[in-house]
Amino acid sequence: MREFITKIMAGARMFASLAVFYLNSLWRWARRMPVRAIATLLAVLLVFQLGSCVTTAPRQDRNWYPYLSNTSRVDLGTFTVQPISDWRYDASGPISRNYEQRSYDFAALKNVWLLVEPQPGMSYAAHTLLLFEFEGDQIIGVTIEARREEDEDYSAFDGLWNRYEIAYLWARARDLLTRRAVMLGHEVFVYPLQITDDNKRELLTNILARTEALEHQPRFYNTLYSNCTNELAKATRLRWHYSFILTGYADEHLSKIGIIPGGSFAEAHERADITAFIRAHNTDESGDFDAQLLAELRRRETAAR
């Protein structure tokens, strides 16, 4: 028996030594040829992803997390969106769960704003959303989410392997902003996007079309190529950039290529921090939230000129 255990331990030590040798060799190769190493890693992930696609199919009939249970439907004619989420929150969670239907006119589209929610403790990660401003100080926003089931937590690693479907959820600005700044206690930043009127309409049309397509053909969320940021980048037809995966750097990238206007990125970033304003106005029922938000954003933009 003692001889058998000795052989087992010797085999384990040999296996460990070989593993360390090959891992060190792999690490040295990756440091010498980082681009090839990243390409190899992506190829391996793609193989596993294709295997997941063969064995699973996206569905719409799961026991969804409540906020993601009602996905939006659109009519591209006028256009009409329903249901639009209009939840209200305090620090303990949702205090009301309302939905509404609204119609908008493409010709009344004025501005597009980027909402960025950095993930605490992870400078490389953020959730990105869009707010569309229409005449009459009306805002409708869209958030692209990993559609979790009720008992699931989000994991970027799980998001690589078809763990979640993808959802395009349309909501009022107050819902999107206070959910993050008040309920979750996260920072929120709102940047103006400096794009042409034609590009604004094209962006809106593309995202609505993608929303409509999900009604008929569900898709999987993927951390690498179907996350909140690169879904928006596809709709905008931007050239690929690593910040579409490391989403915490997306706003800085957009600033560098001139889509986020202003002087330095640091100045634009400071100006875009709307966290305290949102928390202060969450319980204010004296006026229209959209109008108050837009007035504050315009005031900041004017002061920066």
BAFI-3210 file (N, C-alpha, C; in Angstrom, 3 decimals, decimal comma, padded with zeros to 6 digits):
// residues 305
n [1|2|3|4|5|6|7|8|9|10|11|12|13|14|15|16|17|18|19|20|21|22|23|24|25|26|27|28|29|30|31|32|33|34|35|36|37|38|39|40|41|42|43|44|45|46|47|48|49|50|51|52|53|54|55|56|57|58|59|60|61|62|63|64|65|66|67|68|69|70|71|72|73|74|75|76|77|78|79|80|81|82|83|84|85|86|87|88|89|90|91|92|93|94|95|96|97|98|99|100|101|102|103|104|105|106|107|108|109|110|111|112|113|114|115|116|117|118|119|120|121|122|123|124|125|126|127|128|129|130|131|132|133|134|135|136|137|138|139|140|141|142|143|144|145|146|147|148|149|150|151|152|153|154|155|156|157|158|159|160|161|162|163|164|165|166|167|168|169|170|171|172|173|174|175|176|177|178|179|180|181|182|183|184|185|186|187|188|189|190|191|192|193|194|195|196|197|198|199|200|201|202|203|204|205|206|207|208|209|210|211|212|213|214|215|216|217|218|219|220|221|222|223|224|225|226|227|228|229|230|231|232|233|234|235|236|237|238|239|240|241|242|243|244|245|246|247|248|249|250|251|252|253|254|255|256|257|258|259|260|261|262|263|264|265|266|267|268|269|270|271|272|273|274|275|276|277|278|279|280|281|282|283|284|285|286|287|288|289|290|291|292|293|294|295|296|297|298|299|300|301|302|303|304|305]
n.u [000,834|001,956|003,884|002,276|001,024|003,274|003,988|001,770|002,026|004,466|003,765|001,894|003,532|005,137|003,234|002,436|004,831|005,160|002,870|003,422|005,708|004,668|002,761|004,374|005,873|003,841|003,071|005,410|005,470|003,082|003,737|005,765|004,440|001,860|-000,422|-000,929|-001,410|-003,764|-005,480|-005,491|-006,676|-009,222|-010,062|-010,231|-012,239|-014,299|-014,678|-015,669|-017,948|-019,385|-019,920|-021,659|-023,798|-024,745|-025,823|-027,711|-030,563|-031,847|-034,497|-037,840|-039,510|-039,030|-038,617|-038,444|-036,297|-037,950|-037,752|-036,945|-038,895|-040,907|-040,436|-039,780|-041,958|-042,173|-043,578|-042,717|-043,805|-044,975|-043,246|-044,285|-043,862|-044,108|-044,275|-043,321|-041,024|-041,605|-040,671|-040,387|-038,061|-036,518|-033,800|-034,102|-035,226|-037,555|-040,414|-042,696|-044,219|-044,693|-046,026|-046,168|-047,541|-046,236|-046,145|-044,000|-042,427|-040,284|-039,278|-039,246|-037,078|-034,370|-031,862|-029,243|-028,192|-025,564|-025,570|-023,637|-022,797|-020,547|-019,030|-018,693|-015,451|-014,293|-012,610|-012,491|-014,980|-018,345|-021,804|-023,615|-025,951|-028,563|-030,138|-032,856|-033,767|-036,658|-038,660|-040,356|-039,296|-039,197|-038,119|-036,964|-035,483|-033,078|-032,003|-029,699|-029,683|-028,378|-030,535|-031,703|-032,762|-035,109|-033,763|-031,113|-027,842|-025,902|-023,046|-020,012|-018,339|-020,057|-021,594|-020,238|-021,014|-023,582|-025,416|-027,341|-030,206|-030,581|-031,839|-033,666|-034,621|-036,932|-037,390|-038,511|-036,605|-036,310|-036,707|-034,484|-032,271|-032,626|-032,814|-030,203|-028,617|-029,930|-031,266|-029,289|-027,069|-024,981|-022,607|-023,589|-023,241|-023,897|-023,553|-023,528|-024,024|-022,204|-023,289|-024,542|-027,832|-028,978|-027,524|-028,390|-031,101|-030,728|-029,392|-031,372|-033,387|-032,083|-031,731|-034,371|-035,220|-033,686|-034,778|-037,366|-036,801|-036,089|-038,515|-039,418|-037,297|-035,421|-032,209|-028,902|-027,204|-023,817|-020,738|-018,476|-019,163|-021,834|-022,693|-023,846|-022,552|-021,189|-023,358|-024,676|-022,643|-022,595|-025,063|-024,528|-022,627|-019,896|-016,313|-014,546|-013,388|-011,338|-012,607|-015,240|-015,507|-014,052|-015,750|-015,692|-014,017|-015,259|-016,508|-014,313|-013,003|-014,926|-014,812|-012,214|-012,443|-014,124|-016,907|-018,091|-018,351|-016,349|-013,635|-010,940|-011,064|-011,235|-012,462|-014,959|-015,889|-016,137|-018,081|-020,212|-021,083|-023,857|-024,876|-025,410|-027,372|-029,485|-030,123|-030,980|-033,274|-034,992|-037,198|-038,599|-041,520|-042,368|-042,098|-041,685|-039,729|-038,120|-037,888|-036,592|-034,177|-033,085|-032,834|-030,824|-028,693|-028,352|-027,628|-025,142|-023,700|-023,792|-022,369|-019,871|-018,952]
n.v [-001,215|001,212|001,536|001,871|004,322|005,948|005,839|007,070|009,661|010,425|010,438|012,493|014,658|014,743|015,342|017,878|019,294|019,193|020,621|023,162|023,763|023,865|025,891|028,072|028,224|028,835|031,330|032,846|032,811|034,197|036,716|037,452|037,494|039,082|039,870|037,665|035,816|036,799|036,571|033,797|033,033|034,191|032,675|030,123|030,598|031,173|028,702|027,186|028,715|028,315|025,645|025,806|027,089|025,129|023,293|024,652|026,877|030,185|031,517|032,751|032,220|032,093|032,134|035,154|037,669|040,253|043,021|042,640|041,228|042,190|042,844|045,363|046,295|047,407|049,659|050,580|052,546|055,101|056,461|053,786|052,689|050,031|047,854|050,837|051,156|052,544|052,685|053,487|054,381|053,909|053,887|051,331|049,794|049,023|051,166|051,576|050,090|050,798|050,869|052,139|053,267|054,923|057,243|058,502|060,986|060,712|062,991|064,808|064,289|065,447|065,398|063,109|061,330|059,898|057,590|056,595|054,103|053,447|050,456|049,709|049,616|048,505|049,689|049,164|048,383|049,114|050,019|050,936|053,196|054,686|057,862|059,361|062,445|064,373|066,911|069,266|068,559|065,779|062,533|059,345|056,309|053,663|050,550|047,957|044,705|041,850|039,305|038,189|035,342|034,939|033,941|034,394|035,864|038,444|037,607|038,298|036,330|034,081|035,166|034,622|032,193|031,686|031,970|033,865|035,394|038,208|041,500|044,306|047,034|049,576|052,701|055,277|058,262|058,848|056,393|054,869|056,351|056,801|054,216|053,378|055,413|055,821|053,427|051,375|052,760|053,675|055,628|057,932|059,077|061,479|062,153|064,443|063,537|064,219|064,171|064,006|065,154|063,311|061,027|060,686|059,988|057,668|056,038|055,781|054,495|052,095|050,881|050,602|048,809|046,576|046,031|045,339|043,029|041,210|040,494|038,471|036,738|035,570|036,295|035,435|037,030|038,173|038,500|039,341|039,997|040,738|042,701|045,419|047,725|047,144|046,414|048,849|050,182|048,773|049,517|052,163|052,016|052,225|051,977|049,071|048,904|048,349|049,196|048,537|046,112|046,194|047,975|050,127|052,036|053,228|055,790|057,516|056,821|057,650|060,349|060,930|060,524|062,517|062,317|062,623|065,825|068,758|070,025|068,584|065,036|064,648|067,008|066,818|064,494|065,184|067,159|065,628|064,174|063,338|062,371|063,345|065,258|063,666|062,069|064,041|064,942|062,837|062,489|064,730|066,147|068,417|069,246|068,389|065,573|064,951|067,471|068,944|067,545|067,893|070,661|071,031|069,622|071,153|073,585|072,985|072,402|074,867|076,449|075,428|076,396]
n.w [000,000|000,826|-001,108|-003,363|-002,804|-002,800|-005,510|-006,661|-005,611|-006,732|-009,429|-009,390|-008,717|-010,998|-012,944|-012,046|-012,345|-015,145|-015,892|-014,837|-016,335|-018,996|-018,727|-018,033|-020,378|-022,179|-021,189|-021,594|-024,385|-024,928|-023,960|-025,704|-028,137|-028,134|-029,676|-031,321|-029,323|-028,130|-030,321|-030,621|-028,197|-028,524|-030,703|-029,573|-027,670|-029,449|-030,694|-028,540|-028,106|-030,487|-030,162|-027,991|-029,233|-030,909|-029,167|-027,622|-027,645|-028,025|-025,986|-025,218|-023,201|-020,305|-016,694|-015,932|-014,487|-012,739|-013,745|-016,300|-017,522|-019,198|-022,329|-024,824|-027,512|-030,872|-033,264|-036,332|-037,874|-036,874|-034,695|-032,474|-029,166|-026,913|-024,050|-022,305|-019,804|-016,626|-013,954|-010,451|-007,841|-004,596|-002,222|-001,239|-003,198|-005,938|-005,873|-007,248|-010,137|-013,075|-016,442|-019,789|-022,944|-025,773|-028,492|-031,045|-033,129|-035,809|-037,036|-034,999|-033,443|-031,563|-030,051|-029,054|-026,258|-024,361|-021,810|-019,132|-016,877|-014,640|-013,402|-010,048|-008,649|-010,886|-013,304|-015,989|-016,800|-017,652|-017,836|-020,676|-022,095|-024,125|-024,498|-026,055|-027,180|-027,721|-029,369|-027,244|-024,844|-024,280|-023,386|-024,321|-023,458|-024,061|-022,893|-023,161|-022,287|-020,498|-020,397|-017,608|-015,666|-012,925|-010,661|-011,185|-011,156|-012,723|-014,623|-016,119|-017,091|-017,331|-019,296|-021,615|-022,597|-023,671|-021,585|-021,039|-022,580|-024,857|-024,287|-025,416|-023,825|-023,490|-021,896|-019,587|-018,900|-016,192|-014,933|-015,910|-014,995|-012,176|-011,235|-011,324|-010,035|-007,600|-006,542|-006,973|-006,206|-007,783|-009,717|-012,295|-015,603|-018,085|-021,398|-024,161|-027,590|-030,438|-033,340|-036,724|-037,794|-039,561|-038,886|-036,269|-036,643|-038,132|-036,275|-034,264|-035,801|-036,481|-033,960|-033,122|-035,108|-034,458|-031,975|-032,745|-034,247|-032,276|-031,212|-032,827|-033,241|-030,847|-029,354|-028,160|-025,481|-025,401|-023,810|-025,204|-027,942|-028,157|-026,266|-024,112|-025,068|-027,537|-029,078|-029,390|-030,750|-033,153|-034,201|-034,629|-036,498|-036,025|-036,269|-035,167|-031,769|-028,919|-026,620|-026,883|-025,819|-023,384|-021,664|-019,941|-020,948|-023,042|-023,186|-023,056|-025,429|-027,343|-026,874|-027,748|-030,510|-031,202|-030,978|-028,525|-027,449|-026,531|-024,447|-023,048|-022,277|-019,532|-018,646|-019,960|-018,785|-016,070|-016,295|-017,136|-014,987|-013,395|-011,111|-008,409|-008,957|-009,960|-007,739|-005,973|-007,218|-007,296|-005,603|-006,103|-007,015|-008,220|-010,821|-014,332|-014,872|-017,132|-018,391|-016,388|-016,187|-018,777|-018,825|-016,922|-018,126|-020,447|-019,312|-018,258|-020,602|-021,878|-020,052|-020,405|-022,786]
ca.u [000,000|002,835|004,518|001,265|000,856|004,498|003,896|000,748|002,586|005,488|003,054|001,282|004,593|005,544|002,171|002,499|006,020|004,869|001,889|004,118|006,584|003,897|002,140|005,429|006,196|002,722|003,117|006,506|005,041|002,065|004,393|006,515|003,531|000,559|-001,526|-001,236|-001,975|-005,154|-006,224|-005,665|-007,674|-010,535|-010,426|-010,662|-013,555|-015,270|-014,981|-016,581|-019,204|-020,105|-020,441|-022,837|-024,887|-025,289|-026,537|-028,748|-031,263|-032,438|-035,932|-038,521|-040,474|-038,369|-039,082|-037,506|-036,151|-039,116|-037,496|-036,684|-039,950|-041,699|-039,586|-040,494|-042,369|-042,204|-044,199|-041,800|-044,497|-045,126|-043,194|-044,894|-043,135|-044,820|-044,452|-042,201|-040,890|-041,609|-040,584|-039,845|-037,186|-035,734|-032,591|-034,438|-035,684|-038,692|-041,567|-043,845|-043,817|-045,646|-045,678|-047,021|-047,312|-046,082|-045,798|-043,048|-042,243|-038,859|-038,902|-039,134|-035,865|-033,454|-030,521|-028,986|-027,295|-024,999|-025,573|-022,617|-022,863|-019,355|-019,206|-017,808|-014,257|-013,824|-012,475|-012,608|-016,339|-019,437|-023,011|-023,883|-027,332|-028,825|-031,349|-033,250|-034,518|-037,588|-039,244|-041,262|-038,576|-039,543|-036,995|-037,141|-034,155|-032,993|-030,933|-029,515|-029,391|-028,368|-031,863|-031,521|-033,915|-035,366|-032,810|-029,761|-027,046|-025,112|-021,625|-019,394|-017,823|-021,204|-022,078|-019,510|-021,421|-025,027|-026,153|-028,439|-030,692|-030,370|-033,093|-033,669|-035,693|-037,151|-037,861|-038,419|-035,298|-036,297|-036,532|-033,124|-031,286|-032,772|-032,518|-028,760|-028,053|-030,619|-031,444|-028,021|-026,036|-023,862|-022,460|-024,110|-022,713|-024,685|-022,791|-024,151|-023,334|-022,050|-023,468|-025,455|-029,246|-029,202|-026,968|-029,275|-032,278|-030,283|-029,124|-032,659|-034,052|-031,389|-031,999|-035,765|-035,296|-033,132|-035,784|-038,455|-036,341|-036,073|-039,867|-039,638|-036,154|-034,562|-030,773|-028,139|-026,233|-022,451|-019,869|-017,493|-019,629|-023,230|-022,935|-024,583|-021,814|-020,948|-024,642|-024,875|-021,635|-023,045|-026,155|-023,941|-021,677|-018,550|-015,240|-014,314|-012,394|-011,319|-013,520|-016,555|-015,471|-013,696|-016,726|-015,404|-013,235|-016,008|-016,727|-013,039|-012,778|-015,822|-014,285|-011,017|-012,794|-014,948|-018,355|-018,406|-017,690|-015,775|-012,182|-010,333|-012,010|-011,409|-013,467|-016,251|-016,282|-016,590|-019,327|-021,277|-021,475|-025,202|-025,312|-026,005|-028,602|-030,530|-030,542|-031,697|-034,559|-035,774|-038,456|-039,172|-042,686|-042,831|-042,019|-041,461|-038,360|-037,385|-037,582|-035,586|-032,906|-032,570|-032,420|-029,538|-027,679|-028,093|-026,923|-023,731|-023,088|-023,635|-021,307|-018,572|-018,552]
ca.v [000,000|002,374|001,661|002,400|005,750|006,613|005,983|008,091|010,978|010,714|010,793|013,811|015,669|014,839|016,066|019,283|019,887|019,389|021,696|024,430|023,986|024,284|027,183|029,081|028,362|029,542|032,714|033,515|032,991|035,252|038,009|037,776|037,677|039,320|039,908|036,285|035,143|037,233|035,973|032,381|032,945|034,466|031,538|029,045|030,984|031,057|027,274|026,802|029,425|027,607|024,421|026,166|027,424|023,885|022,533|025,452|027,850|031,255|031,366|033,905|031,738|031,728|032,841|036,265|038,695|041,109|044,222|042,214|040,304|042,810|043,478|046,366|046,036|048,673|049,833|051,527|053,530|056,451|055,090|053,524|051,730|049,558|048,804|051,650|051,003|053,801|052,314|054,473|053,698|054,539|053,104|049,951|049,049|049,630|051,566|051,421|049,371|051,234|050,777|052,972|053,224|056,271|057,371|059,584|061,375|060,761|064,362|065,592|063,910|066,581|065,060|061,789|061,423|058,635|057,403|055,623|053,680|052,666|049,400|050,018|048,810|047,936|050,826|048,681|047,902|050,071|049,786|052,105|053,310|055,888|058,648|060,100|063,647|064,850|068,240|069,293|068,023|064,382|061,611|057,905|055,704|052,225|049,817|046,623|043,949|040,395|039,026|037,178|034,731|035,527|033,481|034,537|037,083|038,637|037,294|038,501|035,033|033,297|035,792|034,112|030,836|031,605|031,831|034,821|036,014|039,657|042,258|045,752|047,540|051,017|053,198|056,709|058,661|058,765|054,979|054,431|057,073|056,603|052,810|053,246|056,356|055,767|052,062|050,649|053,587|053,832|056,905|057,974|060,176|061,690|062,924|064,703|062,941|065,177|063,481|064,744|064,803|062,068|059,933|060,480|059,229|056,327|055,310|055,444|053,512|050,810|050,267|050,160|047,610|045,468|045,715|044,641|041,703|040,319|039,990|037,284|035,836|035,901|036,095|035,361|038,038|037,672|039,502|039,831|040,570|041,204|043,338|046,683|048,754|046,875|046,441|050,247|050,525|048,202|050,352|053,434|051,678|052,664|051,009|048,323|049,401|047,455|049,694|047,935|044,952|046,805|049,046|051,279|053,016|053,632|057,238|058,163|056,596|058,517|061,707|061,059|060,596|063,703|062,094|063,368|067,120|069,438|070,117|067,292|064,048|064,876|068,065|066,276|063,491|065,897|067,853|064,651|063,498|063,812|061,512|064,099|065,882|062,639|061,683|065,163|065,157|061,604|062,644|066,043|066,012|069,766|069,515|067,249|065,103|065,097|068,889|069,349|066,930|068,546|072,018|070,917|069,233|072,305|074,583|072,557|072,546|076,302|076,962|074,934|077,059]
ca.w [000,000|000,911|-002,424|-004,276|-002,501|-003,252|-006,963|-006,948|-005,302|-007,738|-010,656|-009,214|-008,803|-012,399|-013,653|-011,643|-012,967|-016,564|-016,019|-014,606|-017,485|-020,167|-018,452|-018,157|-021,803|-022,796|-020,740|-022,295|-025,775|-024,959|-023,760|-026,923|-029,279|-027,495|-030,640|-031,702|-028,148|-027,996|-031,426|-030,303|-027,138|-029,110|-031,543|-028,670|-027,142|-030,529|-030,865|-027,459|-028,330|-031,549|-029,557|-027,190|-030,141|-031,453|-028,139|-026,973|-028,490|-027,213|-025,729|-024,640|-022,205|-019,058|-015,498|-016,003|-013,460|-013,012|-014,546|-017,673|-017,946|-020,267|-023,328|-025,612|-028,895|-031,591|-034,581|-036,968|-038,683|-036,346|-034,218|-031,171|-028,338|-025,733|-022,947|-021,851|-018,358|-015,876|-012,551|-009,514|-006,900|-003,552|-001,985|-000,882|-004,368|-006,637|-005,069|-008,147|-011,355|-014,084|-017,858|-020,622|-024,392|-026,315|-029,913|-031,297|-034,527|-036,153|-037,386|-033,772|-032,731|-031,460|-029,581|-028,484|-025,111|-023,897|-020,363|-018,740|-015,477|-014,314|-012,422|-008,911|-008,465|-012,149|-014,217|-017,365|-017,066|-017,464|-018,625|-021,507|-022,554|-024,909|-024,275|-027,257|-026,808|-028,738|-029,128|-026,101|-023,683|-024,026|-023,510|-024,212|-023,428|-024,315|-022,244|-023,734|-021,078|-020,411|-019,844|-016,571|-015,018|-011,604|-009,660|-011,723|-011,069|-013,930|-014,588|-017,430|-017,548|-017,806|-020,521|-022,776|-022,946|-023,933|-020,323|-021,025|-023,806|-024,880|-024,269|-025,650|-022,977|-023,613|-020,605|-019,331|-018,380|-014,728|-014,607|-016,201|-014,197|-010,732|-010,928|-011,144|-009,068|-006,311|-006,034|-006,959|-005,584|-008,702|-010,409|-013,662|-016,411|-019,301|-022,373|-025,463|-028,733|-031,530|-034,611|-037,593|-037,656|-040,300|-038,091|-035,117|-037,099|-038,527|-035,044|-033,666|-036,656|-036,368|-032,653|-033,151|-035,953|-033,681|-030,963|-033,430|-034,653|-031,116|-030,989|-033,652|-033,164|-029,704|-029,523|-026,938|-025,059|-025,296|-023,201|-026,161|-029,202|-028,099|-024,978|-024,207|-025,796|-028,958|-029,781|-029,776|-031,756|-034,436|-034,700|-035,032|-037,566|-035,666|-036,446|-033,933|-030,831|-027,757|-025,579|-027,057|-024,928|-022,098|-021,867|-019,086|-021,687|-024,237|-023,243|-023,392|-026,863|-028,099|-026,735|-028,585|-031,933|-031,415|-030,875|-027,304|-027,661|-025,386|-024,422|-022,726|-021,767|-018,099|-018,485|-020,385|-017,795|-014,877|-016,636|-017,376|-013,739|-013,060|-010,006|-007,300|-009,452|-010,050|-006,383|-005,366|-007,876|-007,355|-004,880|-006,439|-007,889|-008,545|-012,250|-015,208|-014,700|-018,395|-018,608|-015,404|-016,564|-019,979|-018,460|-016,239|-019,105|-021,315|-018,516|-018,180|-021,908|-022,134|-019,178|-020,873|-024,030]
c.u [000,868|003,523|003,563|001,082|002,068|004,463|002,885|001,302|003,666|004,848|002,434|002,328|005,060|004,514|002,220|003,691|005,795|003,897|002,545|005,008|005,795|003,219|003,165|005,804|005,105|002,748|004,239|006,145|004,039|002,693|005,182|005,597|002,109|-000,608|-001,924|-001,877|-003,449|-006,006|-006,484|-006,728|-009,072|-010,993|-010,919|-012,045|-014,639|-015,662|-015,953|-017,944|-020,031|-020,680|-021,671|-024,038|-025,553|-026,190|-027,643|-029,381|-031,872|-033,949|-036,500|-039,412|-039,778|-038,987|-038,143|-037,452|-037,188|-038,858|-037,320|-037,779|-040,764|-040,768|-040,426|-040,804|-042,505|-042,998|-043,401|-042,498|-044,425|-043,956|-043,808|-044,076|-044,006|-044,287|-043,172|-042,169|-040,811|-041,637|-040,029|-039,101|-036,834|-034,559|-032,884|-034,893|-036,847|-039,818|-042,836|-043,339|-044,844|-045,090|-046,632|-046,697|-047,221|-045,728|-044,923|-042,947|-040,750|-038,402|-038,704|-037,896|-034,867|-032,026|-030,460|-027,934|-026,824|-024,984|-024,570|-022,726|-021,618|-019,668|-018,223|-016,642|-013,697|-013,754|-012,683|-014,034|-017,361|-020,632|-023,305|-025,299|-027,451|-030,133|-031,623|-034,177|-035,372|-038,099|-040,260|-040,642|-039,071|-038,313|-037,498|-035,751|-034,228|-031,788|-030,887|-028,949|-029,176|-029,656|-031,786|-032,848|-033,981|-034,302|-031,357|-029,144|-026,233|-023,654|-021,068|-018,845|-018,960|-021,746|-021,337|-020,153|-022,931|-025,837|-027,402|-028,909|-030,387|-031,724|-032,819|-034,877|-035,763|-037,823|-037,794|-037,065|-035,228|-036,069|-035,065|-032,098|-031,412|-032,554|-031,042|-028,226|-028,648|-030,686|-030,113|-026,892|-024,816|-023,774|-023,089|-023,596|-023,551|-023,916|-023,641|-023,345|-023,358|-022,072|-024,513|-026,897|-029,569|-028,681|-027,806|-030,479|-031,895|-030,030|-030,425|-033,365|-033,408|-031,694|-033,452|-035,923|-034,752|-034,099|-036,911|-038,042|-036,362|-037,461|-040,074|-038,509|-035,256|-033,104|-030,113|-027,328|-024,859|-021,544|-018,916|-018,110|-021,115|-023,515|-023,608|-023,880|-021,614|-022,239|-024,956|-023,891|-022,022|-024,140|-025,649|-022,977|-020,285|-017,539|-014,924|-013,213|-012,469|-012,265|-014,944|-016,648|-015,112|-014,479|-016,499|-014,609|-013,998|-016,184|-015,433|-012,723|-013,647|-015,396|-013,091|-011,362|-013,817|-016,439|-018,887|-017,652|-017,081|-014,274|-011,560|-011,409|-012,269|-012,471|-014,852|-016,786|-016,825|-017,935|-020,502|-021,782|-022,791|-025,744|-026,044|-027,319|-029,746|-031,027|-031,356|-033,091|-035,442|-037,130|-039,141|-040,304|-043,198|-042,813|-041,765|-039,986|-037,543|-036,963|-036,508|-034,210|-032,291|-032,111|-031,051|-028,424|-027,332|-027,312|-025,428|-023,010|-022,844|-022,492|-019,938|-018,073|-017,767]
c.v [001,263|002,618|002,261|003,912|006,538|006,832|007,055|009,500|011,374|011,115|012,171|014,916|015,857|015,621|017,555|019,980|020,156|020,536|023,052|024,771|024,521|025,631|028,309|029,317|029,143|031,021|033,482|033,767|034,137|036,626|038,418|038,150|037,920|039,312|038,501|035,532|035,508|036,613|034,496|032,179|033,169|033,308|030,373|029,347|030,836|029,606|026,807|027,458|028,736|026,300|024,690|026,445|026,161|023,190|023,322|026,408|028,921|031,101|032,660|033,514|031,222|032,511|034,022|037,063|039,783|042,302|043,882|041,316|040,853|043,514|044,370|045,870|047,385|048,550|050,934|052,601|054,921|057,055|054,992|052,469|051,345|048,185|049,585|051,563|052,378|053,482|053,476|053,725|054,580|053,604|051,644|049,121|049,746|049,988|051,615|050,824|049,656|051,045|051,663|052,737|054,650|056,203|058,603|059,819|061,464|062,196|065,236|065,239|065,066|066,154|063,621|061,958|060,019|058,617|056,302|055,375|052,838|051,609|049,603|049,047|048,207|049,046|050,431|048,308|048,996|049,588|051,061|052,040|054,555|056,535|059,440|061,231|064,113|066,244|068,159|068,690|066,637|063,511|060,179|057,294|054,216|051,665|048,411|045,750|042,469|040,004|037,847|036,564|035,201|035,142|033,637|035,883|037,208|038,279|037,480|037,189|034,165|033,855|035,371|032,859|030,686|031,363|032,716|035,123|037,510|040,351|043,719|046,293|049,053|051,534|054,709|057,025|058,506|057,329|054,586|055,073|056,776|055,144|052,664|054,146|056,196|054,338|051,324|051,439|053,777|055,274|056,802|059,242|060,265|062,645|063,241|064,005|063,928|064,424|064,242|064,311|063,500|060,868|059,644|059,638|057,807|055,461|054,863|054,355|052,137|050,113|049,810|048,889|046,394|045,054|044,896|043,218|040,717|039,795|038,644|036,265|036,226|035,580|035,979|036,639|037,386|038,787|040,125|040,560|040,927|041,745|044,699|047,691|048,401|046,689|047,865|050,660|049,977|049,077|051,702|053,280|052,248|051,566|050,357|048,956|048,534|047,906|049,164|046,604|045,409|048,116|050,270|052,362|053,577|055,146|057,988|057,995|057,526|059,981|061,923|061,180|061,689|063,505|062,675|064,692|067,665|069,490|068,759|066,326|064,275|065,944|067,549|065,295|064,159|066,571|066,873|063,975|064,091|063,114|062,296|064,747|064,865|062,267|062,791|065,326|063,908|061,746|063,969|065,862|067,369|070,059|068,242|066,839|065,291|066,546|069,371|068,797|067,640|069,974|072,001|070,550|070,397|073,384|074,241|072,736|074,012|076,874|076,546|075,648|078,343]
c.w [000,000|-000,437|-003,442|-004,073|-002,980|-004,758|-007,368|-006,724|-006,304|-009,056|-010,577|-009,319|-010,244|-013,202|-013,333|-012,297|-014,445|-016,768|-015,839|-015,795|-018,675|-019,949|-018,553|-019,615|-022,520|-022,437|-021,446|-023,758|-025,886|-024,788|-024,997|-028,071|-028,767|-028,476|-031,045|-030,533|-027,969|-029,094|-031,171|-029,236|-027,681|-029,979|-030,691|-028,101|-028,201|-030,763|-029,797|-027,632|-029,403|-031,025|-028,718|-028,074|-030,710|-030,443|-027,446|-027,974|-027,596|-027,117|-025,156|-023,465|-020,950|-017,901|-015,267|-014,706|-013,755|-013,926|-016,021|-018,220|-019,108|-021,250|-024,233|-027,013|-029,594|-032,873|-035,264|-037,791|-038,084|-035,553|-032,828|-030,451|-027,150|-025,321|-022,693|-020,327|-017,690|-014,380|-011,737|-008,406|-005,712|-003,269|-001,671|-002,078|-005,052|-005,668|-005,913|-009,455|-012,452|-015,495|-018,640|-022,089|-024,891|-027,785|-030,100|-032,792|-034,808|-036,414|-036,149|-032,955|-032,737|-031,121|-029,095|-027,395|-024,735|-022,380|-020,032|-017,238|-015,171|-013,257|-011,278|-008,802|-009,731|-013,188|-015,671|-017,740|-016,777|-018,273|-019,399|-022,050|-023,419|-024,478|-025,550|-026,837|-027,988|-028,374|-027,991|-024,858|-023,290|-024,257|-023,441|-024,305|-023,710|-023,566|-022,824|-022,621|-021,366|-019,697|-018,867|-016,151|-013,572|-010,578|-010,111|-011,355|-012,351|-013,670|-015,989|-017,978|-018,078|-019,111|-021,770|-023,362|-023,105|-022,653|-020,324|-022,448|-023,737|-024,948|-024,571|-024,897|-023,100|-022,350|-020,560|-018,700|-016,870|-014,270|-014,756|-015,268|-012,704|-010,338|-010,577|-010,030|-007,679|-005,775|-005,915|-006,311|-006,456|-009,206|-011,788|-014,343|-017,688|-020,216|-023,600|-026,555|-029,897|-032,855|-035,425|-037,345|-038,390|-039,512|-036,853|-035,517|-037,499|-037,298|-034,391|-034,479|-036,512|-035,045|-032,562|-033,980|-035,210|-032,576|-031,577|-033,800|-033,488|-030,765|-031,680|-033,532|-032,001|-030,013|-028,154|-026,736|-025,086|-024,815|-024,203|-027,336|-029,243|-026,708|-025,191|-025,109|-027,256|-029,740|-030,243|-030,861|-033,130|-035,038|-035,195|-036,199|-037,289|-035,959|-035,102|-033,099|-029,580|-026,648|-025,757|-026,302|-023,517|-021,997|-020,980|-019,781|-022,897|-024,316|-023,582|-024,881|-027,701|-028,000|-027,668|-030,062|-032,219|-031,332|-029,571|-027,394|-026,383|-025,488|-024,197|-022,253|-020,278|-017,840|-018,844|-019,351|-016,532|-015,126|-016,745|-016,111|-013,229|-011,815|-008,922|-007,722|-009,478|-008,664|-005,732|-005,942|-007,913|-006,689|-005,178|-007,446|-008,383|-010,045|-013,031|-015,155|-015,975|-018,617|-017,641|-015,757|-017,767|-019,686|-017,783|-017,219|-020,033|-020,568|-018,446|-019,519|-022,232|-021,309|-019,664|-022,116|-023,736]
res [m|r|e|f|i|t|k|i|m|a|g|a|r|m|f|a|s|l|a|v|f|y|l|n|s|l|w|r|w|a|r|r|m|p|v|r|a|i|a|t|l|l|a|v|l|l|v|f|q|l|g|s|c|v|t|t|a|p|r|q|d|r|n|w|y|p|y|l|s|n|t|s|r|v|d|l|g|t|f|t|v|q|p|i|s|d|w|r|y|d|a|s|g|p|i|s|r|n|y|e|q|r|s|y|d|f|a|a|l|k|n|v|w|l|l|v|e|p|q|p|g|m|s|y|a|a|h|t|l|l|l|f|e|f|e|g|d|q|i|i|g|v|t|i|e|a|r|r|e|e|d|e|d|y|s|a|f|d|g|l|w|n|r|y|e|i|a|y|l|w|a|r|a|r|d|l|l|t|r|r|a|v|m|l|g|h|e|v|f|v|y|p|l|q|i|t|d|d|n|k|r|e|l|l|t|n|i|l|a|r|t|e|a|l|e|h|q|p|r|f|y|n|t|l|y|s|n|c|t|n|e|l|a|k|a|t|r|l|r|w|h|y|s|f|i|l|t|g|y|a|d|e|h|l|s|k|i|g|i|i|p|g|g|s|f|a|e|a|h|e|r|a|d|i|t|a|f|i|r|a|h|n|t|d|e|s|g|d|f|d|a|q|l|l|a|e|l|r|r|r|e|t|a|a|r]
***
